[in-house]
């Protein structure tokens, strides 16, 4: 019984290691933006970022993950799980939209990077919308990824109602 269990554990480990090697798993632990563009559904987002102003200053992780070590890799692991699941099942949207938790991370990163710019803002006036806080990217939507819904890739079709 112990030998059978050992064989199963070794076989599972071999499959996992092979899978990590084949998928270049370690690339996903880093900050290279081309890694985020491995899935074709990210073409539009990547191309928008590549040709927008933030490319000179940031990578995907600078905006889309927390900067503390453990929260950063927790978010990357959770996102990676969702991305792999969507890819395997084929159940992914044509247009990627951030979930609420991602929006909060992006907002905190906007405020962290632009602290000198926003320190003198009247937050009550600039970011209040009734009882709700507004996100920076609600007004500055095209800054990080260019114009929404457009692709400069010649093989993608423009979608009107985005």
N, CA, C and O of each residue as an XYZ file, in Angstrom:
648
protein
N       0.829     -1.202      0.000
C       0.000      0.000      0.000
C       0.867      1.258      0.000
O       0.565      2.220     -0.706
N       1.943      1.255      0.790
C       2.816      2.420      0.840
C       3.506      2.647     -0.497
O       3.706      3.793     -0.901
N       3.869      1.582     -1.182
C       4.543      1.706     -2.472
C       3.574      2.270     -3.513
O       3.958      3.113     -4.324
N       2.338      1.814     -3.494
C       1.335      2.325     -4.426
C       1.106      3.818     -4.201
O       1.010      4.580     -5.164
N       1.020      4.238     -2.955
C       0.847      5.651     -2.628
C       2.053      6.462     -3.094
O       1.899      7.555     -3.640
N       3.242      5.929     -2.879
C       4.467      6.597     -3.316
C       4.488      6.744     -4.840
O       4.881      7.792     -5.351
N       4.075      5.718     -5.559
C       4.039      5.774     -7.023
C       3.051      6.840     -7.495
O       3.337      7.587     -8.431
N       1.894      6.906     -6.847
C       0.891      7.915     -7.198
C       1.438      9.318     -6.952
O       1.283     10.199     -7.798
N       2.071      9.530     -5.815
C       2.629     10.846     -5.474
C       3.717     11.231     -6.471
O       3.739     12.364     -6.952
N       4.616     10.306     -6.787
C       5.690     10.582     -7.742
C       5.104     10.861     -9.129
O       5.572     11.765     -9.821
N       4.098     10.105     -9.538
C       3.468     10.319    -10.846
C       2.792     11.691    -10.912
O       2.929     12.402    -11.908
N       2.070     12.063     -9.862
C       1.433     13.385     -9.819
C       2.469     14.496     -9.850
O       2.291     15.498    -10.543
N       3.542     14.323     -9.107
C       4.615     15.319     -9.106
C       5.228     15.439    -10.498
O       5.499     16.548    -10.957
N       5.446     14.322    -11.169
C       6.014     14.340    -12.524
C       5.089     15.059    -13.496
O       5.549     15.836    -14.333
N       3.796     14.806    -13.389
C       2.824     15.470    -14.262
C       2.820     16.974    -13.989
O       2.818     17.772    -14.925
N       2.819     17.361    -12.722
C       2.820     18.777    -12.370
C       4.092     19.469    -12.852
O       4.019     20.557    -13.424
N       5.233     18.870    -12.636
C       6.501     19.469    -13.057
C       6.550     19.581    -14.578
O       6.984     20.603    -15.111
N       6.112     18.545    -15.273
C       6.073     18.584    -16.737
C       5.132     19.688    -17.218
O       5.464     20.437    -18.137
N       3.970     19.783    -16.597
C       3.013     20.834    -16.948
C       3.577     22.217    -16.719
O       3.391     23.106    -17.550
N       4.261     22.416    -15.608
C       4.864     23.719    -15.326
C       5.958     24.046    -16.332
O       6.101     25.196    -16.746
N       6.726     23.042    -16.725
C       7.785     23.263    -17.703
C       7.201     23.591    -19.076
O       7.640     24.541    -19.725
N       6.229     22.824    -19.514
C       5.632     23.010    -20.833
C       4.943     24.371    -20.937
O       5.007     25.013    -21.985
N       4.294     24.814    -19.880
C       3.572     26.096    -19.910
C       4.447     27.283    -19.555
O       3.962     28.414    -19.517
N       5.724     27.051    -19.295
C       6.646     28.114    -18.872
C       6.074     28.847    -17.655
O       6.017     30.076    -17.613
N       5.661     28.062    -16.685
C       4.994     28.540    -15.480
C       5.730     29.689    -14.797
O       5.092     30.631    -14.326
N       7.049     29.630    -14.737
C       7.801     30.664    -14.014
C       7.652     32.042    -14.649
O       7.813     33.051    -13.962
N       7.349     32.108    -15.938
C       7.140     33.410    -16.583
C       5.974     34.154    -15.938
O       5.972     35.384    -15.886
N       4.988     33.411    -15.449
C       3.814     34.030    -14.841
C       4.093     34.577    -13.441
O       3.270     35.297    -12.877
N       5.239     34.237    -12.892
C       5.614     34.760    -11.586
C       6.279     36.129    -11.692
O       6.400     36.844    -10.697
N       6.704     36.487    -12.886
C       7.412     37.741    -13.097
C       6.502     38.888    -13.474
O       5.296     38.850    -13.230
N       7.095     39.913    -14.074
C       6.368     41.135    -14.413
C       6.400     41.480    -15.897
O       6.068     42.607    -16.266
N       6.787     40.552    -16.748
C       6.890     40.847    -18.170
C       5.492     40.943    -18.785
O       4.739     39.970    -18.748
N       5.134     42.097    -19.348
C       3.794     42.277    -19.910
C       3.458     41.331    -21.055
O       2.284     41.034    -21.274
N       4.455     40.851    -21.792
C       4.141     39.931    -22.883
C       3.553     38.630    -22.349
O       2.831     37.941    -23.071
N       3.847     38.283    -21.104
C       3.253     37.092    -20.492
C       1.745     37.268    -20.373
O       0.989     36.321    -20.586
N       1.310     38.467    -20.035
C      -0.123     38.731    -19.911
C      -0.818     38.622    -21.266
O      -2.027     38.404    -21.332
N      -0.066     38.772    -22.325
C      -0.629     38.735    -23.670
C      -0.575     37.342    -24.294
O      -0.786     37.207    -25.499
N      -0.301     36.314    -23.511
C      -0.251     34.951    -24.049
C      -1.601     34.481    -24.564
O      -1.658     33.660    -25.479
N      -2.676     34.981    -24.000
C      -4.015     34.600    -24.459
C      -4.505     35.638    -25.460
O      -4.368     36.841    -25.234
N      -5.075     35.174    -26.564
C      -5.506     36.102    -27.614
C      -6.564     37.083    -27.139
O      -6.691     38.163    -27.716
N      -7.324     36.745    -26.110
C      -8.353     37.676    -25.635
C      -7.730     38.922    -25.002
O      -8.422     39.915    -24.776
N      -6.432     38.872    -24.716
C      -5.752     40.023    -24.140
C      -5.097     40.905    -25.200
O      -4.505     41.929    -24.860
N      -5.190     40.532    -26.476
C      -4.542     41.305    -27.539
C      -4.916     42.777    -27.492
O      -4.045     43.647    -27.505
N      -6.203     43.051    -27.437
C      -6.696     44.423    -27.459
C      -6.174     45.213    -26.256
O      -5.728     46.351    -26.399
N      -6.232     44.610    -25.094
C      -5.792     45.274    -23.866
C      -4.283     45.531    -23.912
O      -3.816     46.621    -23.585
N      -3.535     44.507    -24.323
C      -2.075     44.643    -24.414
C      -1.681     45.697    -25.446
O      -0.831     46.545    -25.176
N      -2.289     45.646    -26.614
C      -1.962     46.622    -27.658
C      -2.322     48.039    -27.220
O      -1.588     48.987    -27.498
N      -3.457     48.178    -26.534
C      -3.827     49.490    -26.018
C      -2.794     50.019    -25.048
O      -2.396     51.180    -25.133
N      -2.348     49.166    -24.112
C      -1.320     49.566    -23.142
C      -0.002     49.879    -23.858
O       0.666     50.863    -23.540
N       0.361     49.038    -24.819
C       1.643     49.179    -25.500
C       1.766     50.528    -26.203
O       2.856     51.094    -26.276
N       0.660     51.040    -26.717
C       0.684     52.294    -27.460
C       0.162     53.482    -26.646
O       0.062     54.592    -27.170
N      -0.165     53.263    -25.390
C      -0.636     54.355    -24.530
C       0.518     54.878    -23.673
O       1.608     54.307    -23.667
N       0.268     55.945    -22.967
C       1.304     56.619    -22.202
C       1.904     55.851    -21.037
O       3.061     56.081    -20.686
N       1.150     54.948    -20.432
C       1.660     54.263    -19.247
C       2.746     53.240    -19.543
O       3.440     52.806    -18.623
N       2.910     52.847    -20.786
C       3.924     51.839    -21.122
C       5.313     52.268    -20.647
O       6.114     51.437    -20.222
N       5.585     53.542    -20.721
C       6.898     54.054    -20.328
C       7.137     53.954    -18.815
O       8.278     54.025    -18.359
N       6.062     53.791    -18.044
C       6.179     53.868    -16.593
C       5.776     52.594    -15.858
O       6.232     52.362    -14.738
N       4.943     51.778    -16.459
C       4.369     50.656    -15.714
C       4.311     49.367    -16.522
O       4.407     49.364    -17.749
N       4.152     48.285    -15.791
C       3.827     46.988    -16.386
C       2.432     46.621    -15.895
O       1.840     47.342    -15.092
N       1.918     45.519    -16.372
C       0.577     45.086    -15.976
C       0.466     44.962    -14.454
O      -0.498     45.432    -13.849
N       1.458     44.331    -13.855
C       1.409     44.094    -12.410
C       1.518     45.365    -11.585
O       1.034     45.403    -10.454
N       2.133     46.392    -12.118
C       2.225     47.657    -11.384
C       0.841     48.208    -11.075
O       0.626     48.814    -10.025
N      -0.090     47.997    -11.985
C      -1.452     48.509    -11.803
C      -2.435     47.457    -11.310
O      -3.339     47.771    -10.536
N      -2.270     46.219    -11.748
C      -3.315     45.218    -11.544
C      -3.079     44.252    -10.394
O      -3.916     43.383    -10.150
N      -1.961     44.378     -9.679
C      -1.744     43.543     -8.490
C      -1.282     44.419     -7.336
O      -0.677     45.469     -7.554
N      -1.564     43.993     -6.107
C      -1.035     44.727     -4.954
C       0.499     44.673     -4.967
O       1.080     43.815     -5.632
N       1.131     45.548     -4.264
C       2.592     45.588     -4.278
C       3.224     44.829     -3.124
O       4.429     44.577     -3.146
N       2.448     44.462     -2.124
C       2.969     43.649     -1.038
C       3.125     42.220     -1.552
O       2.299     41.754     -2.337
N       4.167     41.525     -1.123
C       4.547     40.224     -1.677
C       3.425     39.185     -1.622
O       3.054     38.624     -2.653
N       2.885     38.925     -0.440
C       1.875     37.870     -0.307
C       0.575     38.235     -1.016
O       0.051     37.402     -1.756
N       0.026     39.439     -0.830
C      -1.189     39.786     -1.580
C      -0.976     39.766     -3.101
O      -1.875     39.382     -3.850
N       0.205     40.178     -3.550
C       0.482     40.179     -4.988
C       0.367     38.772     -5.559
O      -0.312     38.566     -6.565
N       1.024     37.801     -4.925
C       1.004     36.452     -5.466
C      -0.321     35.739     -5.199
O      -0.670     34.800     -5.914
N      -1.049     36.169     -4.193
C      -2.397     35.643     -3.995
C      -3.287     36.075     -5.161
O      -4.012     35.260     -5.731
N      -3.227     37.361     -5.512
C      -4.028     37.881     -6.623
C      -3.602     37.225     -7.930
O      -4.449     36.864     -8.748
N      -2.293     37.067     -8.135
C      -1.810     36.424     -9.364
C      -2.293     34.972     -9.440
O      -2.695     34.510    -10.509
N      -2.257     34.255     -8.322
C      -2.695     32.849     -8.306
C      -4.203     32.757     -8.564
O      -4.655     31.916     -9.341
N      -4.962     33.614     -7.917
C      -6.418     33.612     -8.096
C      -6.779     33.972     -9.542
O      -7.624     33.320    -10.157
N      -6.141     34.999    -10.072
C      -6.398     35.390    -11.462
C      -5.965     34.286    -12.415
O      -6.670     33.971    -13.374
N      -4.807     33.700    -12.150
C      -4.309     32.617    -12.998
C      -5.270     31.446    -13.023
O      -5.512     30.858    -14.077
N      -5.813     31.110    -11.880
C      -6.796     30.020    -11.808
C      -8.009     30.339    -12.690
O      -8.462     29.497    -13.466
N      -8.523     31.558    -12.561
C      -9.687     31.956    -13.361
C      -9.351     31.976    -14.856
O     -10.166     31.576    -15.688
N      -8.153     32.440    -15.186
C      -7.758     32.505    -16.597
C      -7.621     31.108    -17.197
O      -8.096     30.854    -18.304
N      -6.973     30.208    -16.465
C      -6.798     28.838    -16.959
C      -8.153     28.152    -17.088
O      -8.417     27.477    -18.084
N      -9.003     28.320    -16.097
C     -10.339     27.720    -16.140
C     -11.125     28.231    -17.353
O     -11.759     27.452    -18.065
N     -11.074     29.537    -17.578
C     -11.781     30.118    -18.727
C     -11.202     29.599    -20.032
O     -11.948     29.290    -20.962
N      -9.890     29.500    -20.111
C      -9.251     29.026    -21.330
C      -9.607     27.566    -21.615
O      -9.939     27.209    -22.745
N      -9.536     26.730    -20.585
C      -9.809     25.300    -20.755
C     -11.267     25.058    -21.129
O     -11.560     24.218    -21.980
N     -12.180     25.789    -20.497
C     -13.604     25.584    -20.775
C     -14.079     26.367    -22.003
O     -15.163     26.110    -22.528
N     -13.265     27.319    -22.456
C     -13.672     28.161    -23.584
C     -14.699     29.193    -23.185
O     -15.315     29.821    -24.046
N     -14.892     29.377    -21.906
C     -15.899     30.294    -21.391
C     -15.245     31.606    -20.950
O     -15.068     31.852    -19.757
N     -14.895     32.432    -21.918
C     -14.323     33.730    -21.591
C     -14.998     34.786    -22.454
O     -15.415     34.510    -23.579
N     -15.100     35.985    -21.920
C     -15.806     37.041    -22.644
C     -14.956     37.593    -23.793
O     -13.729     37.509    -23.765
N     -15.609     38.143    -24.779
C     -14.893     38.796    -25.875
C     -14.206     40.055    -25.372
O     -13.132     40.421    -25.849
N     -14.833     40.713    -24.405
C     -14.281     41.935    -23.830
C     -13.998     41.711    -22.354
O     -14.905     41.419    -21.576
N     -12.756     41.846    -21.983
C     -12.352     41.647    -20.596
C     -12.743     42.884    -19.786
O     -12.462     44.014    -20.185
N     -13.384     42.657    -18.658
C     -13.739     43.742    -17.739
C     -13.268     43.367    -16.347
O     -13.392     42.214    -15.934
N     -12.732     44.331    -15.628
C     -12.221     44.093    -14.283
C     -13.365     43.841    -13.311
O     -14.421     44.468    -13.393
N     -13.133     42.911    -12.390
C     -14.081     42.666    -11.307
C     -13.876     43.735    -10.241
O     -12.887     44.467    -10.271
N     -14.802     43.824     -9.313
C     -14.744     44.869     -8.291
C     -13.442     44.818     -7.484
O     -12.850     45.862     -7.208
N     -12.993     43.627     -7.107
C     -11.739     43.515     -6.346
C     -10.567     44.048     -7.165
O      -9.675     44.695     -6.617
N     -10.559     43.785     -8.459
C      -9.496     44.295     -9.333
C      -9.573     45.807     -9.449
O      -8.546     46.485     -9.487
N     -10.759     46.323     -9.504
C     -10.925     47.783     -9.590
C     -10.356     48.473     -8.349
O      -9.737     49.533     -8.443
N     -10.573     47.862     -7.199
C     -10.030     48.446     -5.959
C      -8.506     48.421     -5.967
O      -7.865     49.379     -5.534
N      -7.925     47.332     -6.455
C      -6.453     47.241     -6.536
C      -5.918     48.311     -7.476
O      -4.951     48.999     -7.148
N      -6.536     48.455     -8.638
C      -6.095     49.470     -9.597
C      -6.215     50.857     -8.979
O      -5.307     51.677     -9.117
N      -7.314     51.125     -8.307
C      -7.517     52.437     -7.672
C      -6.409     52.729     -6.660
O      -5.847     53.825     -6.655
N      -6.096     51.765     -5.816
C      -5.031     51.973     -4.823
C      -3.689     52.213     -5.497
O      -2.888     53.016     -5.019
N      -3.442     51.524     -6.603
C      -2.180     51.719     -7.311
C      -2.133     53.065     -8.021
O      -1.067     53.673     -8.114
N      -3.264     53.537     -8.522
C      -3.314     54.889     -9.096
C      -2.919     55.905     -8.024
O      -2.073     56.771     -8.244
N      -3.554     55.774     -6.860
C      -3.295     56.719     -5.773
C      -1.854     56.613     -5.265
O      -1.257     57.623     -4.892
N      -1.292     55.406     -5.245
C       0.081     55.214     -4.774
C       1.079     55.888     -5.714
O       1.993     56.581     -5.268
N       0.895     55.680     -7.019
C       1.837     56.242     -7.988
C       1.671     57.750     -8.164
O       2.647     58.461     -8.407
N       0.455     58.231     -8.044
C       0.177     59.635     -8.334
C      -0.086     60.443     -7.063
O      -0.816     61.433     -7.091
N       0.503     60.022     -5.970
C       0.264     60.679     -4.687
C       0.609     62.169     -4.736
O      -0.104     62.980     -4.145
N       1.680     62.542     -5.425
C       2.046     63.958     -5.508
C       1.019     64.756     -6.300
O       0.749     65.914     -5.981
N       0.456     64.153     -7.310
C      -0.531     64.829     -8.152
C      -1.855     65.018     -7.413
O      -2.503     66.055     -7.553
N      -2.248     64.032     -6.639
C      -3.583     64.068     -6.042
C      -3.616     64.593     -4.615
O      -4.696     64.759     -4.048
N      -2.465     64.856     -4.029
C      -2.468     65.247     -2.613
C      -3.228     66.540     -2.340
O      -3.759     66.726     -1.245
N      -3.285     67.429     -3.317
C      -3.979     68.696     -3.107
C      -5.416     68.701     -3.618
O      -6.096     69.725     -3.550
N      -5.880     67.562     -4.130
C      -7.252     67.502     -4.621
C      -8.247     67.589     -3.470
O      -7.986     67.125     -2.360
N      -9.361     68.178     -3.756
C     -10.474     68.158     -2.828
C     -11.206     66.841     -3.066
O     -12.074     66.752     -3.935
N     -10.845     65.808     -2.281
C     -11.371     64.465     -2.500
C     -12.888     64.427     -2.381
O     -13.551     63.669     -3.089
N     -13.429     65.229     -1.500
C     -14.882     65.268     -1.353
C     -15.528     65.661     -2.675
O     -16.509     65.055     -3.106
N     -14.958     66.692     -3.315
C     -15.554     67.183     -4.542
C     -15.175     66.307     -5.744
O     -16.032     65.986     -6.568
N     -13.908     65.922     -5.846
C     -13.426     65.241     -7.048
C     -13.853     63.785     -7.134
O     -14.039     63.268     -8.236
N     -14.013     63.118     -6.015
C     -14.249     61.681     -6.072
C     -15.561     61.241     -5.465
O     -15.773     60.043     -5.275
N     -16.428     62.146     -5.162
C     -17.728     61.758     -4.634
C     -18.767     61.766     -5.732
O     -18.821     62.677     -6.558
N     -19.564     60.765     -5.725
C     -20.669     60.682     -6.658
C     -21.837     60.171     -5.824
O     -22.070     58.967     -5.721
N     -22.544     61.090     -5.249
C     -23.583     60.694     -4.305
C     -22.908     60.084     -3.089
O     -22.064     60.721     -2.459
N     -23.271     58.869     -2.761
C     -22.695     58.178     -1.611
C     -21.509     57.299     -2.006
O     -20.838     56.741     -1.138
N     -21.243     57.173     -3.315
C     -20.214     56.245     -3.783
C     -18.922     56.960     -4.141
O     -18.937     58.084     -4.643
N     -17.790     56.285     -3.872
C     -16.505     56.811     -4.304
C     -16.329     56.505     -5.782
O     -16.696     55.427     -6.250
N     -15.770     57.450     -6.507
C     -15.492     57.239     -7.930
C     -14.061     56.745     -8.080
O     -13.179     57.097     -7.298
N     -13.853     55.931     -9.090
C     -12.510     55.450     -9.396
C     -11.805     56.434    -10.324
O     -12.446     57.089    -11.145
N     -10.490     56.534    -10.190
C      -9.689     57.420    -11.046
C      -9.955     57.125    -12.516
O     -10.091     58.037    -13.331
N     -10.026     55.821    -12.846
C     -10.139     55.431    -14.246
C     -11.530     55.649    -14.825
O     -11.747     55.404    -16.012
N     -12.466     56.100    -14.018
C     -13.770     56.444    -14.577
C     -13.649     57.688    -15.458
O     -14.313     57.802    -16.488
N     -12.791     58.615    -15.035
C     -12.560     59.826    -15.837
C     -11.331     59.680    -16.732
O     -11.262     60.284    -17.802
N     -10.381     58.891    -16.299
C      -9.111     58.747    -17.017
C      -9.018     57.373    -17.672
O      -7.958     56.748    -17.662
N     -10.111     56.911    -18.231
C     -10.217     55.552    -18.774
C      -9.206     55.242    -19.865
O      -8.700     54.121    -19.916
N      -8.898     56.168    -20.718
C      -8.029     55.871    -21.860
C      -6.539     56.040    -21.553
O      -5.705     55.798    -22.425
N      -6.197     56.443    -20.351
C      -4.792     56.718    -20.030
C      -3.929     55.467    -20.119
O      -2.900     55.487    -20.794
N      -4.312     54.395    -19.468
C      -3.449     53.217    -19.388
C      -3.556     52.293    -20.595
O      -2.570     51.657    -20.967
N      -4.732     52.207    -21.216
C      -4.924     51.249    -22.303
C      -5.396     51.887    -23.602
O      -5.837     51.177    -24.505
N      -5.315     53.179    -23.716
C      -5.762     53.831    -24.944
C      -7.279     53.842    -25.033
O      -7.974     53.560    -24.057
N      -7.779     54.167    -26.207
C      -9.224     54.247    -26.397
C      -9.856     52.884    -26.262
O      -9.355     51.903    -26.812
N     -10.940     52.818    -25.542
C     -11.625     51.569    -25.246
C     -12.344     51.020    -26.466
O     -13.008     51.750    -27.202
N     -12.195     49.712    -26.663
C     -12.944     49.049    -27.715
C     -12.288     49.107    -29.077
O     -12.824     48.555    -30.038
N     -11.151     49.756    -29.188
C     -10.471     49.835    -30.470
C      -9.233     48.965    -30.438
O      -8.580     48.843    -29.402
N      -8.918     48.380    -31.530
C      -7.701     47.601    -31.646
C      -6.924     48.099    -32.843
O      -7.496     48.368    -33.900
N      -5.632     48.221    -32.677
C      -4.804     48.629    -33.804
C      -4.292     47.416    -34.563
O      -3.563     47.551    -35.546
N      -4.673     46.237    -34.106
C      -4.280     45.037    -34.821
C      -5.140     44.895    -36.067
O      -6.365     44.985    -35.981
N      -4.531     44.678    -37.208
C      -5.304     44.656    -38.447
C      -6.282     43.494    -38.562
O      -7.244     43.588    -39.325
N      -6.073     42.409    -37.835
C      -6.934     41.245    -37.986
C      -8.092     41.221    -37.008
O      -8.894     40.288    -37.037
N      -8.206     42.214    -36.148
C      -9.337     42.254    -35.228
C     -10.381     43.227    -35.750
O     -10.045     44.261    -36.328
N     -11.634     42.894    -35.547
C     -12.722     43.758    -35.964
C     -13.055     44.725    -34.838
O     -13.006     44.370    -33.660
N     -13.384     45.918    -35.209
C     -13.819     46.899    -34.226
C     -15.234     46.575    -33.811
O     -16.086     46.270    -34.646
N     -15.476     46.642    -32.525
C     -16.819     46.398    -32.027
C     -17.415     47.727    -31.611
O     -16.793     48.478    -30.860
N     -18.591     48.020    -32.079
C     -19.193     49.322    -31.881
C     -19.618     49.620    -30.446
O     -19.221     50.647    -29.897
N     -20.391     48.776    -29.843
C     -21.008     49.098    -28.559
C     -20.212     48.563    -27.386
O     -20.639     47.624    -26.714
N     -19.075     49.150    -27.143
C     -18.269     48.685    -26.015
C     -18.212     49.709    -24.933
O     -17.575     49.484    -23.904
